[in-house]
Amino acid sequence: MGASTTMTIRVTPDLKEKLGRLAQNTRRTKSYLAAEAVEAYVNRELQIIEGIQRGLVDSEAGRVTPHKDAMDRIDAAIAAASAKAR
């Protein structure tokens, strides 16, 4: 494991109890599980924010698809998939 640092957070007693049960059932420490959960959350949120930022840059540069064109493509894909399924 790489370098680490300590961070204190506040959780509800219910969440703390659930984390304890999970740690016991998985034979992991509460600290390990909490760190894994925080990392997963932070990574997911950063991906969302970075995607929004890329979209804003594309929008400002005029790289957009009009709503009607997008819906026409979606409708055509649905129709093709429905025809294939028959």
Backbone hydrogen bonds, N-H to C=O, Kabsch-Sander energy under -0.5 kcal/mol:
donor,donor_aa,acceptor,acceptor_aa,energy
16,K,12,T,-2.4
17,E,13,P,-2.2
18,K,14,D,-2.3
19,L,15,L,-2.7
20,G,16,K,-2.1
21,R,17,E,-2.2
22,L,18,K,-2.7
23,A,19,L,-2.7
24,Q,20,G,-2.3
25,N,21,R,-2.8
26,T,22,L,-2.0
27,R,23,A,-1.0
28,R,23,A,-1.7
33,L,29,T,-2.3
34,A,30,K,-2.7
35,A,31,S,-2.5
36,E,32,Y,-2.3
37,A,33,L,-2.4
38,V,34,A,-2.6
39,E,35,A,-2.4
40,A,36,E,-2.4
41,Y,37,A,-2.3
42,V,38,V,-2.8
43,N,39,E,-2.6
44,R,40,A,-2.3
45,E,41,Y,-2.7
46,L,42,V,-2.5
47,Q,43,N,-2.0
48,I,44,R,-2.0
49,I,45,E,-2.6
50,E,46,L,-2.8
51,G,47,Q,-2.2
52,I,48,I,-2.3
53,Q,49,I,-2.5
54,R,50,E,-2.3
55,G,51,G,-2.3
56,L,52,I,-2.4
57,V,53,Q,-2.1
58,D,54,R,-2.5
59,S,55,G,-2.7
60,E,56,L,-2.6
61,A,57,V,-1.6
62,G,59,S,-1.3
63,R,58,D,-2.8
64,V,62,G,-1.7
70,A,66,P,-2.2
71,M,67,H,-2.8
72,D,68,K,-2.4
73,R,69,D,-2.1
74,I,70,A,-2.2
75,D,71,M,-3.0
76,A,72,D,-2.2
77,A,73,R,-2.1
78,I,74,I,-2.5
79,A,75,D,-2.5
80,A,76,A,-2.4
81,A,77,A,-2.3
82,S,78,I,-2.5
83,A,79,A,-2.3
84,K,80,A,-2.1
85,A,81,A,-1.7
86,R,82,S,-0.8
86,R,83,A,-0.5
